[in-house]
Amino acid sequence: MAGDRAKVSEGAVSGLRRSSPQGVYENEMMAVSHALTVQPRAGYAASVGGRPFEVDLVHLPAGKRFCPVHAHSTMWEY
């Protein structure tokens, strides 16, 4: 089973930096699950290789907050 595990280097994953207009919230997220996907297919779950969850690597600058308090109204379950 160990032979079929995908690997990706952190340097090979591009990050998405986001910040609020006032500069209170700021983060950079790297979508590791998307980088592990070998062959993208149609559909949301297929875009991450059909994995049951996603993995993101998040960099949070000192003194910044990740995001405002919020709630998700929809959960994706398979």
Residue, then its C-alpha position, 0 to 999 in steps of 0.5 A: m500500500a505504501g507504494d501508491r501514496a502520492k508525494v508533493s514538495e511544499g515548494a511545488v505548491s502555489g499559495l493563495r495570499r488573502s488579506s482584508p481591506q483593513g489588514v486585520y485578517e491575512n493568510e496564505m493557503m496552499a492547497v496540498s490536496h489539489a497538488l496531489t491530484v494526478q488527473p483532474r476530473a469533472g466535479y468537486a470531489a473528483s478535483v481532489g482525486g476523490r479524497p474524503f477530505e482536503v489538506d491545506l497548509v496555512h501560513l499566518p503572519a504574526g499579529k494577524r487573524f485567519c478570518p472573521v468568526h463565521a459558520h458553514s451552513t452546508m457540510w459535504e459528506y460522502 
